[in-house]
């Protein structure tokens, strides 16, 4: 069995140095980039679509709409890859991937929305809720029971 087949053709009417080359590779050898699950992309887009309706701090049109993504998972990956440079209320979306410790270590986090992935430990979720309790930053989480943990602007998707 062959592993690769290279085909080179000399273009008619041109010198022998002008060649058109193509390589045929069996499908089993093709490495495509990992695909993001459709459901995860849809959930990421839901967060983007509801963002204009969530009341956060007063918007400043010239500044980007900053979304913090805390933790790892399919939805977090979809948000990081698909949401940058989209728009919320005419503001360009900027997505920052953070781990829980870094978010909790910030003294005055300036985010318009915080997304908490399922992978974030429950103890960190409780601390994130406490940190943002007095801030006008909507928190969105894919974890069941997140809204019941406290707060008004918490959404389970």
TORGULUM-832617 format. One record per atom (N, C-alpha, C): residue number from 1; x negated, y, z negated; atom name; residue in three letters. Coordinates in steps of 0.2 Angstrom, whole numbers, plus 5000, padded with zeros to 4 digits. Each point is the difference from the previous one (the first is absolute). Last residue first. Layout:
<recs>
[rec NUM; [X; Y; Z]; "CA"; "ALA"]
...
</recs>
This chain:
<recs>
[rec 157; [5134; 5138; 4843]; "N"; "UNK"]
[rec 157; [5001; 4998; 5007]; "CA"; "UNK"]
[rec 157; [4998; 4993; 5001]; "C"; "UNK"]
[rec 156; [5007; 5018; 4979]; "N"; "UNK"]
[rec 156; [4998; 4993; 5002]; "CA"; "UNK"]
[rec 156; [5001; 4999; 5007]; "C"; "UNK"]
[rec 155; [4996; 5024; 4985]; "N"; "UNK"]
[rec 155; [5004; 4996; 5005]; "CA"; "UNK"]
[rec 155; [4997; 4993; 5001]; "C"; "UNK"]
[rec 154; [5002; 5024; 4983]; "N"; "UNK"]
[rec 154; [4996; 4994; 5001]; "CA"; "UNK"]
[rec 154; [5004; 4996; 5005]; "C"; "UNK"]
[rec 153; [5003; 5022; 4988]; "N"; "UNK"]
[rec 153; [4998; 5000; 5007]; "CA"; "UNK"]
[rec 153; [4997; 4994; 5002]; "C"; "UNK"]
[rec 152; [5007; 5005; 4977]; "N"; "UNK"]
[rec 152; [5005; 5001; 5004]; "CA"; "UNK"]
[rec 152; [4999; 4999; 5007]; "C"; "UNK"]
[rec 151; [4989; 4989; 4976]; "N"; "UNK"]
[rec 151; [5000; 5005; 5005]; "CA"; "UNK"]
[rec 151; [5006; 5000; 5004]; "C"; "UNK"]
[rec 150; [4992; 4977; 4988]; "N"; "UNK"]
[rec 150; [5000; 5007; 4997]; "CA"; "UNK"]
[rec 150; [4999; 5005; 5006]; "C"; "UNK"]
[rec 149; [5002; 4976; 5000]; "N"; "UNK"]
[rec 149; [4995; 5001; 4996]; "CA"; "UNK"]
[rec 149; [5000; 5007; 4997]; "C"; "UNK"]
[rec 148; [5015; 4991; 5017]; "N"; "UNK"]
[rec 148; [5002; 4999; 4993]; "CA"; "UNK"]
[rec 148; [4995; 5001; 4995]; "C"; "UNK"]
[rec 147; [4995; 5001; 5023]; "N"; "UNK"]
[rec 147; [5004; 5006; 4999]; "CA"; "UNK"]
[rec 147; [5003; 4999; 4992]; "C"; "UNK"]
[rec 146; [4986; 4983; 5010]; "N"; "UNK"]
[rec 146; [4997; 5006; 4999]; "CA"; "UNK"]
[rec 146; [5004; 5006; 4998]; "C"; "UNK"]
[rec 145; [5006; 4976; 5005]; "N"; "UNK"]
[rec 145; [5000; 5002; 4993]; "CA"; "UNK"]
[rec 145; [4996; 5007; 4999]; "C"; "UNK"]
[rec 144; [4993; 4985; 5021]; "N"; "UNK"]
[rec 144; [5006; 5000; 4997]; "CA"; "UNK"]
[rec 144; [5000; 5002; 4992]; "C"; "UNK"]
[rec 143; [4983; 5008; 5020]; "N"; "UNK"]
[rec 143; [5000; 4995; 4994]; "CA"; "UNK"]
[rec 143; [5007; 5001; 4997]; "C"; "UNK"]
[rec 142; [4990; 5014; 5017]; "N"; "UNK"]
[rec 142; [5003; 4994; 5003]; "CA"; "UNK"]
[rec 142; [5001; 4995; 4995]; "C"; "UNK"]
[rec 141; [4999; 5028; 4999]; "N"; "UNK"]
[rec 141; [4996; 4994; 4998]; "CA"; "UNK"]
[rec 141; [5004; 4994; 5003]; "C"; "UNK"]
[rec 140; [4996; 5029; 4997]; "N"; "UNK"]
[rec 140; [5004; 4995; 5004]; "CA"; "UNK"]
[rec 140; [4996; 4994; 4999]; "C"; "UNK"]
[rec 139; [5003; 5027; 4989]; "N"; "UNK"]
[rec 139; [4996; 4993; 5000]; "CA"; "UNK"]
[rec 139; [5004; 4995; 5004]; "C"; "UNK"]
[rec 138; [4998; 5029; 4999]; "N"; "UNK"]
[rec 138; [5004; 4994; 5001]; "CA"; "UNK"]
[rec 138; [4996; 4994; 5000]; "C"; "UNK"]
[rec 137; [4995; 5024; 4988]; "N"; "UNK"]
[rec 137; [4997; 4996; 5005]; "CA"; "UNK"]
[rec 137; [5005; 4993; 5001]; "C"; "UNK"]
[rec 136; [4998; 5021; 4984]; "N"; "UNK"]
[rec 136; [5005; 5000; 5005]; "CA"; "UNK"]
[rec 136; [4998; 4996; 5006]; "C"; "UNK"]
[rec 135; [4993; 4997; 4973]; "N"; "UNK"]
[rec 135; [4998; 5003; 5006]; "CA"; "UNK"]
[rec 135; [5005; 4999; 5006]; "C"; "UNK"]
[rec 134; [4999; 4991; 4977]; "N"; "UNK"]
[rec 134; [5002; 5007; 5000]; "CA"; "UNK"]
[rec 134; [4998; 5004; 5006]; "C"; "UNK"]
[rec 133; [4997; 4976; 4998]; "N"; "UNK"]
[rec 133; [5006; 5001; 4997]; "CA"; "UNK"]
[rec 133; [5002; 5008; 5000]; "C"; "UNK"]
[rec 132; [4980; 4987; 5007]; "N"; "UNK"]
[rec 132; [5004; 5004; 5005]; "CA"; "UNK"]
[rec 132; [5006; 5002; 4997]; "C"; "UNK"]
[rec 131; [4985; 4986; 4987]; "N"; "UNK"]
[rec 131; [4996; 5006; 5003]; "CA"; "UNK"]
[rec 131; [5004; 5005; 5004]; "C"; "UNK"]
[rec 130; [5010; 4979; 4992]; "N"; "UNK"]
[rec 130; [4999; 5005; 4995]; "CA"; "UNK"]
[rec 130; [4996; 5006; 5002]; "C"; "UNK"]
[rec 129; [5003; 4982; 5015]; "N"; "UNK"]
[rec 129; [5006; 5003; 4999]; "CA"; "UNK"]
[rec 129; [4999; 5006; 4994]; "C"; "UNK"]
[rec 128; [4981; 4987; 5005]; "N"; "UNK"]
[rec 128; [5002; 5005; 5006]; "CA"; "UNK"]
[rec 128; [5007; 5003; 4998]; "C"; "UNK"]
[rec 127; [4993; 4983; 4985]; "N"; "UNK"]
[rec 127; [4996; 5006; 5000]; "CA"; "UNK"]
[rec 127; [5001; 5005; 5005]; "C"; "UNK"]
[rec 126; [5011; 4979; 5001]; "N"; "UNK"]
[rec 126; [5003; 5004; 4995]; "CA"; "UNK"]
[rec 126; [4996; 5007; 4999]; "C"; "UNK"]
[rec 125; [4992; 4985; 5016]; "N"; "UNK"]
[rec 125; [5006; 5003; 5002]; "CA"; "UNK"]
[rec 125; [5003; 5004; 4994]; "C"; "UNK"]
[rec 124; [4981; 4987; 4996]; "N"; "UNK"]
[rec 124; [4998; 5006; 5004]; "CA"; "UNK"]
[rec 124; [5007; 5004; 5002]; "C"; "UNK"]
[rec 123; [5002; 4979; 4989]; "N"; "UNK"]
[rec 123; [4998; 5005; 4995]; "CA"; "UNK"]
[rec 123; [4998; 5007; 5004]; "C"; "UNK"]
[rec 122; [5007; 4981; 5013]; "N"; "UNK"]
[rec 122; [5005; 5003; 4996]; "CA"; "UNK"]
[rec 122; [4998; 5006; 4995]; "C"; "UNK"]
[rec 121; [4985; 4994; 5023]; "N"; "UNK"]
[rec 121; [5002; 4997; 4993]; "CA"; "UNK"]
[rec 121; [5005; 5004; 4997]; "C"; "UNK"]
[rec 120; [4998; 5000; 5027]; "N"; "UNK"]
[rec 120; [4997; 5004; 4994]; "CA"; "UNK"]
[rec 120; [5003; 4996; 4993]; "C"; "UNK"]
[rec 119; [5005; 4993; 5023]; "N"; "UNK"]
[rec 119; [4994; 4997; 4997]; "CA"; "UNK"]
[rec 119; [4998; 5004; 4994]; "C"; "UNK"]
[rec 118; [5019; 5006; 5014]; "N"; "UNK"]
[rec 118; [5001; 4994; 4996]; "CA"; "UNK"]
[rec 118; [4994; 4998; 4996]; "C"; "UNK"]
[rec 117; [5000; 5026; 5008]; "N"; "UNK"]
[rec 117; [5001; 4993; 5003]; "CA"; "UNK"]
[rec 117; [5002; 4995; 4995]; "C"; "UNK"]
[rec 116; [5004; 5027; 5002]; "N"; "UNK"]
[rec 116; [4997; 4995; 4995]; "CA"; "UNK"]
[rec 116; [5002; 4993; 5003]; "C"; "UNK"]
[rec 115; [4999; 5028; 5008]; "N"; "UNK"]
[rec 115; [5003; 4993; 5001]; "CA"; "UNK"]
[rec 115; [4996; 4996; 4996]; "C"; "UNK"]
[rec 114; [5005; 5028; 5000]; "N"; "UNK"]
[rec 114; [4996; 4994; 4998]; "CA"; "UNK"]
[rec 114; [5004; 4994; 5001]; "C"; "UNK"]
[rec 113; [5001; 5027; 5009]; "N"; "UNK"]
[rec 113; [5003; 4994; 4999]; "CA"; "UNK"]
[rec 113; [4995; 4995; 4998]; "C"; "UNK"]
[rec 112; [4994; 5022; 5003]; "N"; "UNK"]
[rec 112; [5007; 5002; 5001]; "CA"; "UNK"]
[rec 112; [5004; 4993; 4999]; "C"; "UNK"]
[rec 111; [4976; 5008; 4988]; "N"; "UNK"]
[rec 111; [5003; 4996; 5005]; "CA"; "UNK"]
[rec 111; [5007; 5002; 5001]; "C"; "UNK"]
[rec 110; [4978; 5006; 4985]; "N"; "UNK"]
[rec 110; [5004; 5004; 5004]; "CA"; "UNK"]
[rec 110; [5002; 4996; 5006]; "C"; "UNK"]
[rec 109; [4990; 4996; 4973]; "N"; "UNK"]
[rec 109; [5001; 4998; 5007]; "CA"; "UNK"]
[rec 109; [5005; 5004; 5004]; "C"; "UNK"]
[rec 108; [4985; 5004; 4979]; "N"; "UNK"]
[rec 108; [5006; 5003; 5003]; "CA"; "UNK"]
[rec 108; [5000; 4997; 5007]; "C"; "UNK"]
[rec 107; [4984; 4990; 4986]; "N"; "UNK"]
[rec 107; [5003; 5004; 4995]; "CA"; "UNK"]
[rec 107; [5006; 5004; 5003]; "C"; "UNK"]
[rec 106; [4990; 4975; 5006]; "N"; "UNK"]
[rec 106; [5000; 5007; 5002]; "CA"; "UNK"]
[rec 106; [5004; 5004; 4995]; "C"; "UNK"]
[rec 105; [4997; 4976; 4998]; "N"; "UNK"]
[rec 105; [4994; 5004; 4998]; "CA"; "UNK"]
[rec 105; [5000; 5007; 5002]; "C"; "UNK"]
[rec 104; [5016; 4983; 5006]; "N"; "UNK"]
[rec 104; [5001; 5002; 4993]; "CA"; "UNK"]
[rec 104; [4995; 5004; 4998]; "C"; "UNK"]
[rec 103; [4998; 4992; 5022]; "N"; "UNK"]
[rec 103; [5006; 5005; 4999]; "CA"; "UNK"]
[rec 103; [5001; 5002; 4993]; "C"; "UNK"]
[rec 102; [4983; 4984; 5004]; "N"; "UNK"]
[rec 102; [4998; 5007; 5003]; "CA"; "UNK"]
[rec 102; [5006; 5005; 4999]; "C"; "UNK"]
[rec 101; [5004; 4977; 4993]; "N"; "UNK"]
[rec 101; [4995; 5004; 4996]; "CA"; "UNK"]
[rec 101; [4998; 5007; 5002]; "C"; "UNK"]
[rec 100; [5013; 4985; 5014]; "N"; "UNK"]
[rec 100; [5004; 5003; 4994]; "CA"; "UNK"]
[rec 100; [4996; 5004; 4996]; "C"; "UNK"]
[rec 99; [4992; 4999; 5025]; "N"; "UNK"]
[rec 99; [5002; 4995; 4995]; "CA"; "UNK"]
[rec 99; [5003; 5003; 4994]; "C"; "UNK"]
[rec 98; [5002; 5009; 5026]; "N"; "UNK"]
[rec 98; [4997; 5001; 4994]; "CA"; "UNK"]
[rec 98; [5001; 4993; 4996]; "C"; "UNK"]
[rec 97; [5003; 5013; 5026]; "N"; "UNK"]
[rec 97; [5000; 4994; 4996]; "CA"; "UNK"]
[rec 97; [4996; 5001; 4994]; "C"; "UNK"]
[rec 96; [5013; 5018; 5016]; "N"; "UNK"]
[rec 96; [4994; 4999; 4996]; "CA"; "UNK"]
[rec 96; [5001; 4993; 4996]; "C"; "UNK"]
[rec 95; [5011; 5016; 5022]; "N"; "UNK"]
[rec 95; [5001; 4994; 4996]; "CA"; "UNK"]
[rec 95; [4993; 4999; 4996]; "C"; "UNK"]
[rec 94; [5015; 5021; 5014]; "N"; "UNK"]
[rec 94; [4993; 4997; 4998]; "CA"; "UNK"]
[rec 94; [5001; 4995; 4995]; "C"; "UNK"]
[rec 93; [5016; 5015; 5019]; "N"; "UNK"]
[rec 93; [4999; 4995; 4994]; "CA"; "UNK"]
[rec 93; [4993; 4998; 5000]; "C"; "UNK"]
[rec 92; [5012; 5024; 5009]; "N"; "UNK"]
[rec 92; [4996; 4994; 5002]; "CA"; "UNK"]
[rec 92; [4999; 4995; 4994]; "C"; "UNK"]
[rec 91; [5021; 5018; 5002]; "N"; "UNK"]
[rec 91; [4993; 4999; 4997]; "CA"; "UNK"]
[rec 91; [4997; 4994; 5003]; "C"; "UNK"]
[rec 90; [5023; 5007; 5004]; "N"; "UNK"]
[rec 90; [4995; 5004; 5004]; "CA"; "UNK"]
[rec 90; [4993; 5000; 4997]; "C"; "UNK"]
[rec 89; [5017; 4987; 4990]; "N"; "UNK"]
[rec 89; [5002; 5007; 5000]; "CA"; "UNK"]
[rec 89; [4995; 5004; 5003]; "C"; "UNK"]
[rec 88; [4991; 4978; 5001]; "N"; "UNK"]
[rec 88; [5005; 5001; 4995]; "CA"; "UNK"]
[rec 88; [5001; 5007; 4999]; "C"; "UNK"]
[rec 87; [4986; 4983; 5020]; "N"; "UNK"]
[rec 87; [5002; 5006; 4997]; "CA"; "UNK"]
[rec 87; [5006; 4999; 4995]; "C"; "UNK"]
[rec 86; [4977; 4986; 5010]; "N"; "UNK"]
[rec 86; [5007; 5001; 5001]; "CA"; "UNK"]
[rec 86; [5002; 5006; 4997]; "C"; "UNK"]
[rec 85; [4978; 4992; 4998]; "N"; "UNK"]
[rec 85; [5001; 5005; 5006]; "CA"; "UNK"]
[rec 85; [5008; 5000; 5002]; "C"; "UNK"]
[rec 84; [4993; 4979; 4985]; "N"; "UNK"]
[rec 84; [4996; 5006; 5001]; "CA"; "UNK"]
[rec 84; [5002; 5003; 5006]; "C"; "UNK"]
[rec 83; [5010; 4979; 4994]; "N"; "UNK"]
[rec 83; [5003; 5006; 4998]; "CA"; "UNK"]
[rec 83; [4995; 5006; 5001]; "C"; "UNK"]
[rec 82; [4995; 4976; 5004]; "N"; "UNK"]
[rec 82; [5005; 5002; 5004]; "CA"; "UNK"]
[rec 82; [5003; 5007; 4999]; "C"; "UNK"]
[rec 81; [4982; 4987; 4988]; "N"; "UNK"]
[rec 81; [4999; 5000; 5007]; "CA"; "UNK"]
[rec 81; [5005; 5004; 5004]; "C"; "UNK"]
[rec 80; [5002; 4998; 4976]; "N"; "UNK"]
[rec 80; [4993; 5003; 5001]; "CA"; "UNK"]
[rec 80; [4999; 5000; 5008]; "C"; "UNK"]
[rec 79; [5020; 4989; 4993]; "N"; "UNK"]
[rec 79; [5000; 5008; 4998]; "CA"; "UNK"]
[rec 79; [4993; 5003; 5002]; "C"; "UNK"]
[rec 78; [5002; 4977; 5001]; "N"; "UNK"]
[rec 78; [5004; 5003; 5006]; "CA"; "UNK"]
[rec 78; [5000; 5007; 4999]; "C"; "UNK"]
[rec 77; [4990; 4988; 4983]; "N"; "UNK"]
[rec 77; [4996; 5000; 5006]; "CA"; "UNK"]
[rec 77; [5003; 5003; 5006]; "C"; "UNK"]
[rec 76; [5012; 4997; 4980]; "N"; "UNK"]
[rec 76; [4995; 5005; 4999]; "CA"; "UNK"]
[rec 76; [4996; 5000; 5006]; "C"; "UNK"]
[rec 75; [5016; 4984; 5000]; "N"; "UNK"]
[rec 75; [5003; 5006; 5000]; "CA"; "UNK"]
[rec 75; [4995; 5006; 5000]; "C"; "UNK"]
[rec 74; [4993; 4977; 4996]; "N"; "UNK"]
[rec 74; [5002; 5002; 5007]; "CA"; "UNK"]
[rec 74; [5003; 5007; 5001]; "C"; "UNK"]
[rec 73; [4982; 4997; 4980]; "N"; "UNK"]
[rec 73; [5006; 4996; 5003]; "CA"; "UNK"]
[rec 73; [5002; 5002; 5007]; "C"; "UNK"]
[rec 72; [4986; 5011; 4976]; "N"; "UNK"]
[rec 72; [4999; 4997; 5006]; "CA"; "UNK"]
[rec 72; [5006; 4995; 5002]; "C"; "UNK"]
[rec 71; [4995; 5024; 4984]; "N"; "UNK"]
[rec 71; [5000; 4993; 5000]; "CA"; "UNK"]
[rec 71; [4999; 4998; 5007]; "C"; "UNK"]
[rec 70; [5009; 5024; 4997]; "N"; "UNK"]
[rec 70; [4996; 4997; 4995]; "CA"; "UNK"]
[rec 70; [5001; 4992; 5001]; "C"; "UNK"]
[rec 69; [5002; 5024; 5015]; "N"; "UNK"]
[rec 69; [5002; 4993; 5000]; "CA"; "UNK"]
[rec 69; [4996; 4996; 4995]; "C"; "UNK"]
[rec 68; [5008; 5027; 5005]; "N"; "UNK"]
[rec 68; [4995; 4996; 4997]; "CA"; "UNK"]
[rec 68; [5003; 4993; 5000]; "C"; "UNK"]
[rec 67; [5005; 5023; 5015]; "N"; "UNK"]
[rec 67; [5002; 4994; 4997]; "CA"; "UNK"]
[rec 67; [4995; 4996; 4997]; "C"; "UNK"]
[rec 66; [5005; 5027; 5010]; "N"; "UNK"]
[rec 66; [4995; 4995; 4997]; "CA"; "UNK"]
[rec 66; [5004; 4994; 4997]; "C"; "UNK"]
[rec 65; [5003; 5020; 5019]; "N"; "UNK"]
[rec 65; [5004; 4997; 4995]; "CA"; "UNK"]
[rec 65; [4996; 4994; 4998]; "C"; "UNK"]
[rec 64; [4988; 5023; 5008]; "N"; "UNK"]
[rec 64; [5003; 4994; 5002]; "CA"; "UNK"]
[rec 64; [5005; 4997; 4995]; "C"; "UNK"]
[rec 63; [4998; 5027; 5004]; "N"; "UNK"]
[rec 63; [4996; 4994; 4997]; "CA"; "UNK"]
[rec 63; [5003; 4994; 5002]; "C"; "UNK"]
[rec 62; [5010; 5020; 5007]; "N"; "UNK"]
[rec 62; [4993; 5000; 5003]; "CA"; "UNK"]
[rec 62; [4996; 4994; 4997]; "C"; "UNK"]
[rec 61; [5022; 5006; 4992]; "N"; "UNK"]
[rec 61; [5000; 4997; 5006]; "CA"; "UNK"]
[rec 61; [4993; 4999; 5003]; "C"; "UNK"]
[rec 60; [5009; 4998; 4975]; "N"; "UNK"]
[rec 60; [4996; 5005; 5004]; "CA"; "UNK"]
[rec 60; [4999; 4998; 5007]; "C"; "UNK"]
[rec 59; [5020; 4993; 4980]; "N"; "UNK"]
[rec 59; [4995; 4999; 5005]; "CA"; "UNK"]
[rec 59; [4997; 5006; 5003]; "C"; "UNK"]
[rec 58; [5008; 4993; 4974]; "N"; "UNK"]
[rec 58; [5002; 5004; 5006]; "CA"; "UNK"]
[rec 58; [4995; 4999; 5006]; "C"; "UNK"]
[rec 57; [5002; 4980; 4984]; "N"; "UNK"]
[rec 57; [4998; 5007; 4999]; "CA"; "UNK"]
[rec 57; [5003; 5004; 5006]; "C"; "UNK"]
[rec 56; [5014; 4979; 5000]; "N"; "UNK"]
[rec 56; [4993; 5001; 4996]; "CA"; "UNK"]
[rec 56; [4999; 5007; 4999]; "C"; "UNK"]
[rec 55; [5021; 4983; 5008]; "N"; "UNK"]
[rec 55; [4998; 5007; 4997]; "CA"; "UNK"]
[rec 55; [4994; 4999; 4997]; "C"; "UNK"]
[rec 54; [5011; 4986; 5020]; "N"; "UNK"]
[rec 54; [4998; 4999; 4994]; "CA"; "UNK"]
[rec 54; [4997; 5007; 4997]; "C"; "UNK"]
[rec 53; [5007; 4995; 5023]; "N"; "UNK"]
[rec 53; [5006; 5001; 4995]; "CA"; "UNK"]
[rec 53; [4998; 4999; 4993]; "C"; "UNK"]
[rec 52; [4985; 4998; 5019]; "N"; "UNK"]
[rec 52; [5002; 5007; 5000]; "CA"; "UNK"]
[rec 52; [5006; 5001; 4995]; "C"; "UNK"]
[rec 51; [4990; 4978; 5002]; "N"; "UNK"]
[rec 51; [4996; 5005; 4997]; "CA"; "UNK"]
[rec 51; [5003; 5007; 5000]; "C"; "UNK"]
[rec 50; [5008; 4979; 5010]; "N"; "UNK"]
[rec 50; [5003; 5002; 4995]; "CA"; "UNK"]
[rec 50; [4996; 5006; 4996]; "C"; "UNK"]
[rec 49; [4992; 4989; 5020]; "N"; "UNK"]
[rec 49; [5006; 5003; 5001]; "CA"; "UNK"]
[rec 49; [5004; 5003; 4994]; "C"; "UNK"]
[rec 48; [4979; 4988; 4998]; "N"; "UNK"]
[rec 48; [4999; 5006; 5004]; "CA"; "UNK"]
[rec 48; [5007; 5004; 5001]; "C"; "UNK"]
[rec 47; [5000; 4979; 4990]; "N"; "UNK"]
[rec 47; [4997; 5004; 4995]; "CA"; "UNK"]
[rec 47; [4999; 5007; 5004]; "C"; "UNK"]
[rec 46; [5007; 4982; 5013]; "N"; "UNK"]
[rec 46; [5006; 5003; 4996]; "CA"; "UNK"]
[rec 46; [4997; 5005; 4995]; "C"; "UNK"]
[rec 45; [4985; 4989; 5014]; "N"; "UNK"]
[rec 45; [5003; 5005; 5003]; "CA"; "UNK"]
[rec 45; [5006; 5003; 4996]; "C"; "UNK"]
[rec 44; [4988; 4982; 4992]; "N"; "UNK"]
[rec 44; [4995; 5006; 5000]; "CA"; "UNK"]
[rec 44; [5004; 5006; 5003]; "C"; "UNK"]
[rec 43; [5010; 4979; 5001]; "N"; "UNK"]
[rec 43; [5001; 5003; 4993]; "CA"; "UNK"]
[rec 43; [4995; 5006; 5000]; "C"; "UNK"]
[rec 42; [5000; 4988; 5020]; "N"; "UNK"]
[rec 42; [5006; 5003; 4999]; "CA"; "UNK"]
[rec 42; [5001; 5003; 4993]; "C"; "UNK"]
[rec 41; [4981; 4988; 5005]; "N"; "UNK"]
[rec 41; [5000; 5006; 5003]; "CA"; "UNK"]
[rec 41; [5006; 5004; 5000]; "C"; "UNK"]
[rec 40; [4998; 4978; 4990]; "N"; "UNK"]
[rec 40; [4996; 5005; 4996]; "CA"; "UNK"]
[rec 40; [5000; 5007; 5004]; "C"; "UNK"]
[rec 39; [5011; 4982; 5010]; "N"; "UNK"]
[rec 39; [5004; 5002; 4994]; "CA"; "UNK"]
[rec 39; [4996; 5005; 4996]; "C"; "UNK"]
[rec 38; [4989; 4990; 5019]; "N"; "UNK"]
[rec 38; [5006; 5004; 5002]; "CA"; "UNK"]
[rec 38; [5003; 5003; 4994]; "C"; "UNK"]
[rec 37; [4975; 4992; 4998]; "N"; "UNK"]
[rec 37; [5007; 4997; 5000]; "CA"; "UNK"]
[rec 37; [5005; 5005; 5001]; "C"; "UNK"]
[rec 36; [4975; 5002; 5009]; "N"; "UNK"]
[rec 36; [5003; 5002; 4994]; "CA"; "UNK"]
[rec 36; [5007; 4997; 5001]; "C"; "UNK"]
[rec 35; [4977; 4990; 5011]; "N"; "UNK"]
[rec 35; [5006; 5004; 5001]; "CA"; "UNK"]
[rec 35; [5004; 5001; 4993]; "C"; "UNK"]
[rec 34; [4973; 4996; 5008]; "N"; "UNK"]
[rec 34; [5005; 4998; 4996]; "CA"; "UNK"]
[rec 34; [5006; 5004; 5001]; "C"; "UNK"]
[rec 33; [4983; 4998; 5020]; "N"; "UNK"]
[rec 33; [5000; 5003; 4993]; "CA"; "UNK"]
[rec 33; [5006; 4998; 4997]; "C"; "UNK"]
[rec 32; [4990; 4984; 5018]; "N"; "UNK"]
[rec 32; [5004; 5006; 5000]; "CA"; "UNK"]
[rec 32; [5000; 5003; 4993]; "C"; "UNK"]
[rec 31; [4985; 4982; 5015]; "N"; "UNK"]
[rec 31; [5001; 5002; 4993]; "CA"; "UNK"]
[rec 31; [5004; 5007; 5001]; "C"; "UNK"]
[rec 30; [4995; 4977; 5017]; "N"; "UNK"]
[rec 30; [5002; 5007; 4999]; "CA"; "UNK"]
[rec 30; [5001; 5002; 4993]; "C"; "UNK"]
[rec 29; [4996; 4978; 5008]; "N"; "UNK"]
[rec 29; [4994; 5003; 4998]; "CA"; "UNK"]
[rec 29; [5002; 5008; 4999]; "C"; "UNK"]
[rec 28; [5016; 4984; 5008]; "N"; "UNK"]
[rec 28; [4998; 4998; 4994]; "CA"; "UNK"]
[rec 28; [4994; 5004; 4997]; "C"; "UNK"]
[rec 27; [5009; 5003; 5023]; "N"; "UNK"]
[rec 27; [5004; 5003; 4994]; "CA"; "UNK"]
[rec 27; [4998; 4998; 4993]; "C"; "UNK"]
[rec 26; [4982; 4999; 5021]; "N"; "UNK"]
[rec 26; [5006; 4997; 4998]; "CA"; "UNK"]
[rec 26; [5003; 5003; 4994]; "C"; "UNK"]
[rec 25; [4986; 5014; 5018]; "N"; "UNK"]
[rec 25; [4999; 4996; 4994]; "CA"; "UNK"]
[rec 25; [5006; 4997; 4998]; "C"; "UNK"]
[rec 24; [4987; 5013; 5022]; "N"; "UNK"]
[rec 24; [5006; 4996; 4998]; "CA"; "UNK"]
[rec 24; [4999; 4996; 4994]; "C"; "UNK"]
[rec 23; [4990; 5023; 5014]; "N"; "UNK"]
[rec 23; [4998; 4994; 4995]; "CA"; "UNK"]
[rec 23; [5007; 4997; 4998]; "C"; "UNK"]
[rec 22; [4989; 5017; 5021]; "N"; "UNK"]
[rec 22; [5005; 4999; 4995]; "CA"; "UNK"]
[rec 22; [4998; 4994; 4997]; "C"; "UNK"]
[rec 21; [4989; 5020; 5018]; "N"; "UNK"]
[rec 21; [5000; 4994; 4996]; "CA"; "UNK"]
[rec 21; [5006; 4999; 4995]; "C"; "UNK"]
[rec 20; [4990; 5012; 5024]; "N"; "UNK"]
[rec 20; [5005; 5001; 4996]; "CA"; "UNK"]
[rec 20; [5000; 4993; 4996]; "C"; "UNK"]
[rec 19; [4980; 5015; 5014]; "N"; "UNK"]
[rec 19; [5004; 4994; 4998]; "CA"; "UNK"]
[rec 19; [5005; 5001; 4995]; "C"; "UNK"]
[rec 18; [4979; 5011; 5016]; "N"; "UNK"]
[rec 18; [5007; 5002; 4998]; "CA"; "UNK"]
[rec 18; [5004; 4994; 4999]; "C"; "UNK"]
[rec 17; [4978; 4999; 5008]; "N"; "UNK"]
[rec 17; [5000; 5002; 4993]; "CA"; "UNK"]
[rec 17; [5007; 5002; 4997]; "C"; "UNK"]
[rec 16; [4995; 4994; 5024]; "N"; "UNK"]
[rec 16; [5001; 4994; 4995]; "CA"; "UNK"]
[rec 16; [4999; 5002; 4993]; "C"; "UNK"]
[rec 15; [5011; 5018; 5017]; "N"; "UNK"]
[rec 15; [4993; 4997; 4999]; "CA"; "UNK"]
[rec 15; [5001; 4994; 4996]; "C"; "UNK"]
[rec 14; [5021; 5007; 5013]; "N"; "UNK"]
[rec 14; [4996; 5003; 4996]; "CA"; "UNK"]
[rec 14; [4993; 4996; 4999]; "C"; "UNK"]
[rec 13; [5020; 4993; 5013]; "N"; "UNK"]
[rec 13; [4998; 5006; 5002]; "CA"; "UNK"]
[rec 13; [4995; 5004; 4996]; "C"; "UNK"]
[rec 12; [5014; 4982; 4988]; "N"; "UNK"]
[rec 12; [4999; 5000; 5007]; "CA"; "UNK"]
[rec 12; [4999; 5007; 5002]; "C"; "UNK"]
[rec 11; [4994; 4990; 4976]; "N"; "UNK"]
[rec 11; [5005; 5004; 5003]; "CA"; "UNK"]
[rec 11; [4999; 5000; 5007]; "C"; "UNK"]
[rec 10; [4993; 4980; 4984]; "N"; "UNK"]
[rec 10; [4997; 5006; 5003]; "CA"; "UNK"]
[rec 10; [5005; 5003; 5004]; "C"; "UNK"]
[rec 9; [5004; 4985; 4977]; "N"; "UNK"]
[rec 9; [5001; 5001; 5007]; "CA"; "UNK"]
[rec 9; [4996; 5006; 5003]; "C"; "UNK"]
[rec 8; [5001; 4982; 4977]; "N"; "UNK"]
[rec 8; [4998; 5006; 5003]; "CA"; "UNK"]
[rec 8; [5001; 5000; 5007]; "C"; "UNK"]
[rec 7; [5007; 4986; 4976]; "N"; "UNK"]
[rec 7; [5002; 5001; 5007]; "CA"; "UNK"]
[rec 7; [4997; 5007; 5002]; "C"; "UNK"]
[rec 6; [4999; 4980; 4979]; "N"; "UNK"]
[rec 6; [4998; 5007; 5002]; "CA"; "UNK"]
[rec 6; [5001; 5000; 5008]; "C"; "UNK"]
[rec 5; [5008; 4985; 4977]; "N"; "UNK"]
[rec 5; [4999; 5000; 5007]; "CA"; "UNK"]
[rec 5; [4999; 5007; 5003]; "C"; "UNK"]
[rec 4; [4999; 4984; 4976]; "N"; "UNK"]
[rec 4; [5001; 5006; 5003]; "CA"; "UNK"]
[rec 4; [4999; 4999; 5007]; "C"; "UNK"]
[rec 3; [5000; 4981; 4987]; "N"; "UNK"]
[rec 3; [5002; 5005; 4994]; "CA"; "UNK"]
[rec 3; [5001; 5007; 5003]; "C"; "UNK"]
[rec 2; [5004; 4973; 5010]; "N"; "UNK"]
[rec 2; [4996; 5006; 5000]; "CA"; "UNK"]
[rec 2; [5002; 5005; 4994]; "C"; "UNK"]
[rec 1; [5000; 4972; 5002]; "N"; "UNK"]
[rec 1; [5004; 5006; 5000]; "CA"; "UNK"]
[rec 1; [4996; 5006; 5000]; "C"; "UNK"]
</recs>
